[in-house]
Amino acid sequence: NAGVTQTPKFRVLKTGQSMTLLCAQDMNHEYMYWYRQDPGMGLRLIHYSVGEGTTAKGEVPDGYNVSRLKKQNFLLGLESAAPSQTSVYFCASSYGLSGAEQFFGPGTRLTVL
Amino acid sequence: AQRVTQPEKLLSVFKGAPVELKCNYSYSGSPELFWYVQYSRQRLQLLLRHISRESIKGFTADLNKGETSFHLKKPFAQEEDSAMYYCAPDFISNFGNEKLTFGTGTRLTIIP
């Protein structure tokens, strides 16, 4: 039981390049989330999903797109990376939305030059 | 506006001394409240939630509705408590659904 996994662990991009971060969970959770963590800012919600085939915007969605084609996977895409997107990205999942514990992945450290 | 504030970015406490990590929130309703913790080289994980009224690793958190605070406390700090702590209320968003809002975090260092 791996819980929540993220690939890759590290990535360096040049401005304008694109990439996709993959999150996978094996707990059969309905809800999945993408956060970014920046110094002094805490965790901020980018996008989330309440079930397969659904996505919704969070607090800081601009510059990102997501897809949830399969229940166990939640993809975060950067179409044209910018230095402001340098951050640590965390994926999480939960069995419910209200009052439910979120289980986090190990994070992906992304640097955009 | 919905907001959560952790006023201390850094907190250093001697081993054996009491610990209090502050969390204040502004919200018109009664959110569910959580504390999450991230130990060095480990992933973020739930420490405790208000609804459970539980004590985890010696930590408790009391909700003060009048002051809208949810401070995390431990009477005797241990070295293994050194970590990053996040307060996370569960606010109802403008779209009517609930979501966690994380504070900026407090890095707790226990001095041996």
HADDOCK unambig.tbl for C-alpha pairs under 7 A between the chains (distance, minus, plus):
assign (segid A and resid 40 and name CA) (segid B and resid 104 and name CA) 5.73 0.50 0.50
assign (segid A and resid 41 and name CA) (segid B and resid 104 and name CA) 5.02 0.50 0.50
assign (segid A and resid 42 and name CA) (segid B and resid 102 and name CA) 6.11 0.50 0.50
assign (segid A and resid 42 and name CA) (segid B and resid 103 and name CA) 5.59 0.50 0.50
assign (segid A and resid 42 and name CA) (segid B and resid 104 and name CA) 3.72 0.50 0.50
assign (segid A and resid 42 and name CA) (segid B and resid 105 and name CA) 5.89 0.50 0.50
assign (segid A and resid 43 and name CA) (segid B and resid 102 and name CA) 5.66 0.50 0.50
assign (segid A and resid 97 and name CA) (segid B and resid 98 and name CA) 6.64 0.50 0.50
assign (segid A and resid 98 and name CA) (segid B and resid 98 and name CA) 5.79 0.50 0.50
assign (segid A and resid 99 and name CA) (segid B and resid 32 and name CA) 6.06 0.50 0.50
assign (segid A and resid 99 and name CA) (segid B and resid 90 and name CA) 6.86 0.50 0.50
assign (segid A and resid 101 and name CA) (segid B and resid 46 and name CA) 6.69 0.50 0.50
assign (segid A and resid 103 and name CA) (segid B and resid 45 and name CA) 6.59 0.50 0.50
assign (segid A and resid 104 and name CA) (segid B and resid 43 and name CA) 6.43 0.50 0.50
assign (segid A and resid 104 and name CA) (segid B and resid 44 and name CA) 5.92 0.50 0.50
assign (segid A and resid 104 and name CA) (segid B and resid 45 and name CA) 6.75 0.50 0.50
assign (segid A and resid 105 and name CA) (segid B and resid 43 and name CA) 6.45 0.50 0.50
assign (segid A and resid 106 and name CA) (segid B and resid 43 and name CA) 5.10 0.50 0.50
